Amino acid sequence: MSEKPVIDTELLQQYVDSLGVDGLKATLATFDGVIQEYAKLIHTAAKERKEEELRKQAHKVKGACSSVGLTELAEMMKRVEKETWEWPQVERWLIEWADAVIPHRQQIDAWLATHH
């Protein structure tokens, strides 16, 4: 795990300030649904070893994660999207990403519980 924060609390605070807590919760609920679909598409592209499709999906996931302040998850997808890699390496990255989604997302909920 890097030293950088895994969530962007400044962005989250901006959401709370402009949308309110309920607005942010609605945004997060949308993210939760979308990210599951994106994860399926990424898994399929990796399983079928379709590099171009995988990079395209990684771009979408990176944007979705960034949009709700999941900075570390977005960084992980940026590597998949932009860096040169071999399949075994990218498969490890995707497993690391998948393992991190729930705990990172829970950090937003924990932050929200104490910052409204």
Secondary structure, DSSP 8 states (H G I E B T S, - for coil): --SS-SS-HHHHHHHHHHHHHHHHHHHHHHHHHHHHHHHHHHHHHHHTT-HHHHHHHHHHHHHHHHHTT-HHHHHHHHHHHHS---HHHHHHHHHHHHHHHHHHHHHHHHHHHH--
